[in-house]
Structure formats: structure tokens, C-alpha cells
């Protein structure tokens, strides 16, 4: 496949009948978010901070080795035939990895489509050519800078499916509303994906959105209109906001937290955890000591899943929301969970 697209279904294999209900989890992750970068070359200059983005990986203070090529290949070797796409990221721009081209090439040689997220700061024609040749899509983080727009223009002009990743917090929600309603999203962008700010790493608690904030309610209400749905998307952390404030959106078009159900994150030093926001590695497994299959079926991952299974047992939206984020409940845009008045 060229795009990495897959279709999830609840088909019973023997009867070949679709139940119409997604299974709670997959037997192997459908997506692996691979943190190939252990350090950020822009960390010491505070590029994220200057751009108003509070890096959850804290590249300003934390610097580790990048993922070894042989470790990356072992992930792909274990995943061949089991998934169709991976996301490349970590504590820095993945195109700055010393083995970037080989990483992309090895994915494609094994019928896996690589996608990535970048600040865009270090993208040049050569790197754009590699992305066009190997990647399904590239996301540029919205850093409100000249290099942000230059990177988007370069990628779009090269025919690369380009998204914007926009961190949505108290410090950015007014700008987000303006971008959407005043048609200020750069031309040619496939989707602007809104990612909830999390109080992790450099992320400050006072930047977390609240469910009773009229700005939050008005922003999510925009997506009751079809014209705005065509240009935007949300990470699964934002699903409670969609459920509560965008009632016109069909519930079958959204999917809540996929951590330990359909996706997992792997750090540059081969720790596998249900989500990249588990920066404390509370639910992690060491892939130097076990396989991806074993980590996926581990007690640590089961503990994460149980949080989703047991959350909000009396809520009529439980099956669509699963209680939202198990890692940081304060980000869940639901008045009942946030306890706001």
C-alpha cells in the first residue's frame, strides 16, 4: 500500500459477518509510534518554547542517544505483515536522525509505510525528496514561524500529503478559532489536526483546557458544521470534547484512546509503553528483554487497558469515550471528570 491506510472491522472470521462493533483491542498494534530521536538539536536553543509550544518530551532538559538502526530494524522485522504503517518521532525532528534515509527505506522494503512529524526547521530539498519517495504523510508542528510556513510550502509543492499538528491549549485556542473561521490555514494542507495540550514534560498545568470554558465549547461547536470538518481533525484525546460539544458529528467517525488497544509507543532506548505521554514509563516494557508481542500482552499493558475498561461505568457514552485519557485525567473535556462547575 502507498498510504498505509487500513480498514478496521469487527468481522467474525468463521461466519464472515460484520458485527458493526469494533473489537476493544487488536492482537498486535495497528500503529507503532517509534521515537527514533532521543535528543533534539534545537533543545538547547528552546525552539519549542520560543514558538509557544510546551514540549511534552522536554527536549530542553533531556538528551538521550538516538535509536540505533539495528534496534529500529528489529521493530520492523517483528512487525512485518502485522501492521501497515509506523509514525516516526521522539525527542526531536526525525529527519535529523543519522540513519534517516535507511530507516525510511527499510520500512518500505518490508511493506510498511512511514509517516512522521517535524518542526520543519531542518527540512531541505533532499529531505523533502526522501519524504516524497517513502512517506505516506508528513505533519508539520505549528511553530508560528517563518520556517513553519516554508516547510509546509516545500512539502505541499512536492506533492507530499501534508498535515499541520496544532497543540490546543489556553495559550492557543483563540488563534485556533481564528485559523479555522477566517480560513488562515495554509493552502494545500490536507488536515489541521488539533492535539490537546498535556501537562507532561514542559507542559504547564495552567495551559490545560477546561470543559466549562466557553472558548472551548465554542471551538468544538465549530465542527458541527460540515465545512469545518473537511479541514480539521483531532487526536483521540480530544474525543470527549467532540462528544460533549459537537453533537452533529457521527459517533462512528471518531475513536477514543487507542493506547494498548491499537497503538503503542517505543522510546529511543527500546521501552514500549501504551502512549508517548507516559513519560514516567509507568506502563512500560523493555524490548531488550521481551518481544513486541510479549509487551503487548503484558501485565503492564493490561493495567492500562483496565483503566479504560472500568472508567465511567454508568455513563451512556462510555463505549465511545472509555473515560478519556488514563494518564492525565485533567485533560479529559468532560465536566463530570474534571469536576468543574
C-alpha positions as CSV (number, residue, x, y, z in Angstrom):
1,X,0.0,0.0,0.0
2,X,1.2,3.5,-0.8
3,X,-0.6,5.3,2.1
4,X,-0.6,2.9,4.9
5,X,-4.4,3.0,5.0
6,X,-6.2,0.2,6.7
7,X,-9.8,-0.6,7.5
8,X,-10.8,-1.8,10.9
9,X,-13.8,-4.2,11.2
10,X,-15.5,-6.4,13.7
11,X,-15.9,-9.3,11.3
12,X,-16.3,-12.7,12.8
13,X,-13.8,-14.8,10.8
14,X,-15.7,-18.0,10.5
15,X,-19.1,-16.5,9.7
16,X,-17.6,-13.6,7.8
17,X,-20.3,-11.3,9.3
18,X,-19.5,-7.8,10.4
19,X,-20.8,-7.2,13.9
20,X,-20.7,-3.4,13.3
21,X,-18.8,-3.0,16.6
22,X,-15.1,-2.6,16.7
23,X,-13.3,-5.0,19.0
24,X,-11.8,-3.5,22.1
25,X,-8.3,-4.2,21.1
26,X,-6.2,-5.8,18.3
27,X,-3.9,-8.9,18.7
28,X,-1.0,-6.7,17.6
29,X,-0.7,-2.9,17.4
30,X,-2.1,-1.4,14.2
31,X,0.2,1.6,14.6
32,X,3.6,1.9,16.3
33,X,4.8,5.4,17.2
34,X,8.5,5.0,17.2
35,X,10.6,7.6,19.0
36,X,13.8,7.3,16.8
37,X,15.0,10.6,18.2
38,X,16.5,10.6,21.8
39,X,17.6,14.2,21.6
40,X,16.6,17.5,20.0
41,X,19.3,19.6,18.3
42,X,17.1,22.6,18.9
43,X,16.6,21.8,22.6
44,X,19.3,24.0,23.9
45,X,18.0,26.9,22.0
46,X,14.5,26.4,23.3
47,X,12.9,26.3,19.8
48,X,9.7,24.9,21.2
49,X,9.5,27.4,24.0
50,X,10.1,30.3,21.6
51,X,7.3,29.0,19.4
52,X,4.9,28.9,22.3
53,X,4.9,25.0,22.3
54,X,5.5,23.3,25.6
55,X,7.3,20.2,24.5
56,X,6.0,17.1,26.3
57,X,9.2,15.3,25.7
58,X,11.2,18.1,27.3
59,X,14.0,18.3,24.8
60,X,15.2,21.4,26.6
61,X,16.5,19.4,29.6
62,X,16.6,15.8,28.5
63,X,19.0,14.4,25.9
64,X,19.5,10.7,25.2
65,X,21.0,8.7,22.3
66,X,19.0,8.4,19.1
67,X,17.6,4.9,18.4
68,X,20.2,2.5,16.9
69,X,19.5,1.4,13.3
70,X,19.7,-2.3,14.3
71,X,17.1,-1.6,17.0
72,X,14.8,0.0,14.6
73,X,15.2,-2.8,12.1
74,X,14.3,-5.3,14.9
75,X,11.0,-3.4,15.4
76,X,10.2,-3.6,11.7
77,X,11.3,-7.3,11.5
78,X,8.8,-8.2,14.2
79,X,6.0,-6.1,12.7
80,X,6.2,-7.1,9.0
81,X,2.9,-8.5,7.9
82,X,1.2,-7.4,11.1
83,X,0.9,-3.6,10.5
84,X,0.9,-1.3,7.6
85,X,2.3,2.0,9.0
86,X,4.5,3.5,11.6
87,X,4.9,7.0,12.9
88,X,8.4,8.4,13.4
89,X,9.1,10.9,16.1
90,X,10.6,11.2,19.5
91,X,12.6,14.0,21.2
92,X,13.5,15.9,18.1
93,X,12.8,16.0,14.3
94,X,13.1,12.5,12.8
95,X,14.6,13.7,9.6
96,X,17.7,14.7,11.7
97,X,18.4,11.1,12.6
98,X,21.8,10.0,11.3
99,X,20.2,7.0,9.5
100,X,17.0,8.7,8.3
101,X,17.2,7.5,4.7
102,X,17.9,3.9,5.7
103,X,15.1,4.0,8.2
104,X,12.6,5.1,5.6
105,X,13.9,2.6,3.1
106,X,13.8,-0.3,5.4
107,X,10.2,0.4,6.2
108,X,9.2,0.3,2.6
109,X,11.2,-2.8,1.9
110,X,9.1,-4.5,4.4
111,X,5.7,-3.2,3.1
112,X,5.3,-0.7,6.0
113,X,4.6,3.0,5.3
114,X,6.5,5.5,7.4
115,X,4.9,8.8,8.5
116,X,6.5,11.5,10.6
117,X,6.0,14.7,12.5
118,X,8.6,17.5,12.3
119,X,9.0,21.2,13.3
120,X,10.1,21.7,9.7
121,X,13.1,23.7,10.9
122,X,15.7,21.4,9.2
123,X,13.8,20.3,6.1
124,X,15.6,20.9,2.8
125,X,15.0,19.7,-0.8
126,X,16.9,16.5,-0.2
127,X,14.9,15.5,2.9
128,X,11.7,16.5,1.1
129,X,12.6,14.2,-1.8
130,X,13.1,11.3,0.7
131,X,9.8,12.0,2.3
132,X,8.0,12.1,-1.1
133,X,9.6,8.8,-2.1
134,X,9.0,6.9,1.1
135,X,6.4,8.6,3.4
136,X,2.6,8.3,3.4
137,X,2.2,11.7,5.1
138,X,4.2,14.3,6.9
139,X,2.9,16.5,9.7
140,X,4.5,19.9,10.5
141,X,4.1,21.1,14.0
142,X,2.6,24.6,14.2
143,X,5.5,26.7,15.5
144,X,4.2,30.1,14.3
145,X,7.4,30.8,12.5
146,X,8.8,31.6,9.0
147,X,10.3,28.1,8.8
148,X,6.9,26.5,9.6
149,X,5.4,28.1,6.5
150,X,8.5,27.4,4.4
151,X,8.4,23.7,5.3
152,X,4.7,23.4,4.6
153,X,5.1,25.2,1.2
154,X,8.1,22.9,0.3
155,X,6.2,19.7,1.2
156,X,3.0,20.7,-0.5
157,X,4.8,21.9,-3.6
158,X,6.5,18.4,-3.8
159,X,3.1,16.7,-3.7
160,X,3.5,15.3,-0.2
161,X,0.4,14.8,1.8
162,X,1.0,17.4,4.5
163,X,-0.8,17.9,7.8
164,X,-0.5,20.5,10.5
165,X,-0.2,19.4,14.1
166,X,-1.6,22.1,16.3
167,X,-1.3,21.9,20.1
168,X,-4.5,23.2,21.6
169,X,-4.2,24.9,25.0
170,X,-5.3,28.0,26.8
171,X,-2.5,29.9,25.2
172,X,-3.5,28.9,21.6
173,X,-7.3,28.4,21.5
174,X,-8.1,31.9,20.3
175,X,-5.6,31.6,17.5
176,X,-7.0,28.2,16.6
177,X,-10.5,29.6,16.4
178,X,-9.3,32.3,14.1
179,X,-7.3,29.9,11.8
180,X,-10.4,27.8,11.3
181,X,-13.1,30.5,10.9
182,X,-11.1,33.0,9.0
183,X,-9.6,30.5,6.5
184,X,-6.0,31.2,7.6
185,X,-4.8,27.6,7.2
186,X,-2.0,27.5,4.6
187,X,-3.2,26.4,1.2
188,X,-2.7,22.8,0.1
189,X,-2.7,21.4,3.7
190,X,-4.6,18.1,3.9
191,X,-5.8,18.5,7.5
192,X,-5.0,20.6,10.6
193,X,-5.0,18.1,13.4
194,X,-5.7,19.6,16.8
195,X,-3.8,17.9,19.7
196,X,-4.8,18.5,23.3
197,X,-2.1,20.1,25.4
198,X,-1.0,17.8,28.2
199,X,0.8,18.7,31.4
200,X,3.7,16.5,30.7
201,X,7.4,17.4,30.3
202,X,7.5,21.2,29.7
203,X,3.7,21.2,29.6
204,X,2.2,23.5,32.3
205,X,-1.0,22.7,34.2
206,X,-2.3,26.2,33.7
207,X,-2.4,25.6,30.0
208,X,-4.9,22.7,30.2
209,X,-8.3,23.4,28.7
210,X,-11.4,23.1,30.9
211,X,-14.7,21.7,29.9
212,X,-16.7,24.7,31.3
213,X,-14.7,27.3,29.3
214,X,-17.0,28.9,26.8
215,X,-14.0,29.3,24.4
216,X,-13.5,25.5,24.5
217,X,-17.2,24.9,23.9
218,X,-17.4,27.4,21.1
219,X,-14.3,26.0,19.4
220,X,-15.5,22.4,19.4
221,X,-19.0,23.5,18.3
222,X,-17.5,24.7,15.1
223,X,-17.2,21.1,13.9
224,X,-21.0,20.8,13.9
225,X,-20.6,22.4,10.5
226,X,-19.5,20.2,7.7
227,X,-17.4,22.9,6.1
228,X,-15.0,22.9,9.1
229,X,-14.9,19.1,9.4
230,X,-13.4,19.0,5.9
231,X,-10.3,20.9,7.1
232,X,-9.7,19.6,10.6
233,X,-9.1,16.5,12.7
234,X,-8.4,15.7,16.4
235,X,-6.2,13.3,18.3
236,X,-8.1,10.7,20.2
237,X,-7.5,12.7,23.4
238,X,-10.0,15.3,22.1
239,X,-12.8,12.8,21.6
240,X,-14.6,13.7,24.9
241,X,-14.7,17.4,23.7
242,X,-16.3,16.2,20.4
243,X,-18.8,14.1,22.2
244,X,-19.8,16.9,24.6
245,X,-19.7,19.9,22.3
246,X,-20.0,18.7,18.7
247,X,-23.3,16.6,18.8
248,X,-23.7,16.7,15.0
249,X,-20.6,14.6,14.4
250,X,-21.4,10.9,13.8
251,X,-20.0,8.9,16.6
252,X,-18.8,6.2,14.2
253,X,-16.4,8.7,12.7
254,X,-14.4,9.1,16.0
255,X,-12.3,6.8,18.0
256,X,-11.1,7.3,21.6
257,X,-7.8,6.5,23.2
258,X,-6.1,3.7,21.2
259,X,-3.2,3.2,23.7
260,X,-2.7,-0.5,24.4
261,X,-5.7,-1.2,22.2
262,X,-4.5,-0.4,18.7
263,X,-1.3,1.6,19.2
264,X,1.9,1.8,21.3
265,X,4.9,4.0,21.6
266,X,8.6,2.9,21.6
267,X,11.3,5.1,23.0
268,X,14.7,5.6,21.5
269,X,16.1,3.1,24.1
270,X,13.5,0.5,23.3
271,X,11.0,0.9,26.1
272,X,7.5,0.2,24.8
273,X,4.5,1.9,26.5
274,X,0.9,2.3,25.6
275,X,1.3,6.1,24.8
276,X,4.1,8.6,24.3
277,X,2.7,10.7,27.0
278,X,3.6,8.1,29.6
279,X,6.9,9.9,30.1
280,X,7.3,8.3,33.5
281,X,7.2,4.9,31.8
282,X,4.6,3.7,34.4
283,X,3.3,1.1,32.0
284,X,6.4,0.4,30.0
285,X,8.2,-2.9,29.0
286,X,11.8,-3.3,27.9
287,X,12.1,-4.6,24.4
288,X,15.6,-5.7,25.1
289,X,14.1,-8.2,27.4
290,X,10.9,-9.2,25.6
291,X,9.3,-9.1,22.1
292,X,6.7,-6.6,21.0
293,X,4.1,-9.4,21.2
294,X,5.1,-10.1,24.8
295,X,5.0,-6.5,25.7
296,X,1.6,-6.1,24.0
297,X,0.2,-9.0,26.1
298,X,2.0,-8.0,29.3
299,X,0.5,-7.2,32.7
300,X,1.7,-3.6,32.3
301,X,-0.4,-3.1,29.2
302,X,-3.3,-4.9,30.7
303,X,-3.3,-2.4,33.6
304,X,-3.6,0.4,31.1
305,X,-6.5,-1.3,29.3
306,X,-8.3,-2.0,32.6
307,X,-8.3,1.7,33.3
308,X,-10.2,2.2,30.1
309,X,-12.5,-0.7,30.7
310,X,-13.6,0.4,34.1
311,X,-13.9,4.1,33.7
312,X,-17.2,5.9,34.0
313,X,-19.3,2.7,34.2
314,X,-22.7,4.5,34.4
315,X,-22.1,7.0,31.5
316,X,-24.2,6.4,28.4
317,X,-21.2,7.5,26.3
318,X,-18.8,5.1,27.9
319,X,-18.4,2.9,24.8
320,X,-17.4,6.0,22.7
321,X,-15.2,7.6,25.3
322,X,-13.8,5.0,27.7
323,X,-13.3,7.7,30.2
324,X,-10.7,9.5,28.1
325,X,-7.0,9.7,28.8
326,X,-5.9,7.2,31.5
327,X,-2.6,9.1,32.0
328,X,-3.8,12.7,32.7
329,X,-7.5,12.8,33.7
330,X,-7.4,16.5,34.0
331,X,-7.2,16.9,30.2
332,X,-10.5,15.0,29.6
333,X,-13.0,17.6,28.3
334,X,-15.9,16.3,30.4
335,X,-17.4,18.3,33.3
336,X,-18.1,15.1,35.2
337,X,-14.5,14.0,35.1
338,X,-12.9,17.4,35.5
339,X,-15.2,18.2,38.4
340,X,-15.8,21.7,37.1
341,X,-18.9,23.8,37.9
